[in-house]
């Protein structure tokens, strides 16, 4: 695809990603303006509010300053008039990241990933700049550089990662494809390490988020009565209840990350000096938000068994990685010269070195023995007779198993999955934590450090169980053992069925028979009986005498006349 078309499509993706996020916030505010205020309020104030909500959803912290008239009307202490709001509703950032990743992967499929990523990121940065400059207000203020840089990174980084991953896995040309080919050519299984680490990390992270979402859903269902009671205690009208519900839906991904932290062990906080974890719960007075009604008042020690789930995810990632290591074509195999190639190389050595490997020559003229030997070797090769060279019957492109066990590569894969999983968990925990108000509300969500440590250790334990466990007794390459036929140990049946031969085998066999007759390797009276007609495809020609190399003949050397093919 032309680069200009890729740039245009990437620009459209950036515009859609920004427009949808802003529209999702602007539409409910417009309905609130129409039905709540009857159109009497200034509609122009809705745009700055929508921009502020969108910025908060894309991880931009907001400095909230409540006006004096609002403080007087609500009776709020003046000390709580200013605070930082940074607990992000991750639904906005999640949509931006997913849409950006889709755009980056599509640019890679069009063979212009760098153009697509740079263009879409630049357009998104331009739209973010416009929103930051036009949506500034005195109530919710954001630093201009943060309002521009942070949402741009939320879009650009997933687009770049998705494009690079797609290039690595699917591209046939380009700098990343060349690097991939060079890495995959590394011996002893090292070429599989980057892909296996990435695949294992993806399995763990997706599994952790899914488990966290399931735990959050169970908590919401189990505490549904408390959530309904908080809704009723709010004493809001239907419009207010609708707005609160929409806000809480935007925080559903945030609650899923909280559930992930709870499963991992460290848990999360719902205010300064509070903790909610399987080991115990210590909470005081928490805000009357209905979603926080799902926070349990106490926990049981049986919930510590939830830590087995990250270990199981690590074991799953290790099983997938080990399966790829043992069964992928060429994995943990050291490519060595094929026996037939080695034999041809020995043919090219000085005559003295090759002669030491040959059987004792039979009596007769030297030239006659040489011609007869060539004829017999060609006939034996065409007839499919087994060679005495170990492994000479193997396909030319078959890899020879390396006797070495690549434990170092498995160690690196195990450590890489654990480190990257812990880093991803820390990033999610950081994004799902922040401030929700003044005073005790300044600390909400999980702590990134303990979550990273817990997830990393649990995943390391699970992955090590599968990746670092010793191989089964009997030795050898497990991949070769798994690929062996199920009837191993049973004597093979007689080779009485025809084997397919290449199409040119008939012509070569005819030439070999004619050459053998002229050189004396086959008596003339037996020529017609041994080769009554050129062998057809699918039939194995009968080996000529002396196919093993020990030809005895008194034939004299004569000029060889090949048959005319016309």
Secondary structure, 3 states (H helix, E strand, C coil): CCHHHHHHHHHHHHHHHHHHHHHHHHHHHHHHHHHHCCCCCCCHHHHHHHHHHHHHHCCCCEEEECCHHHHHHHCCCHHHCEEEECCCCHHHHHHHHHHHHHHHHHHHHCCCHHHHHHHHHHHHHHHHHHHHHHCCCCCEECCHHHHHHHHHHHHHHHHHHHHHHHHHHHCCCCHHHHHHHHHHCCCCCHHHHHHHHHHHHHHHHHHHHHHHHHHHHHHHHHCHHHHHHHHHHHCCCHHHHHHHHHHHHHCHHHHHHHHHHHHHCCCEEECCCCEEECCEEECCCCCCCHHHHHCCCCCCHHHHHHHHHHHHHHHHHHHHHHHHHHHCCCCCCCCCCCHHHHHHHHHCCCHHHHHCCCCCCCCCCHHHHHHHHHHHHHHHHHHCCCCCCCCCCCCCCCCCCCCCCCHHHHHHHHHHHHHHHHHHHHHHHHHCCECCCCHHHHCEECCHHHHHHHHHHHHHHHHHHHHCCCCCCCCCCHHHHHHCCCCCCCCCCCCCCCCCCCCCHHHHHHHHHHHHHHHCCCCHHHHHHHCCCCCCCCCCCCCCCCCCCCCCCCCCCCCCCCCCCC
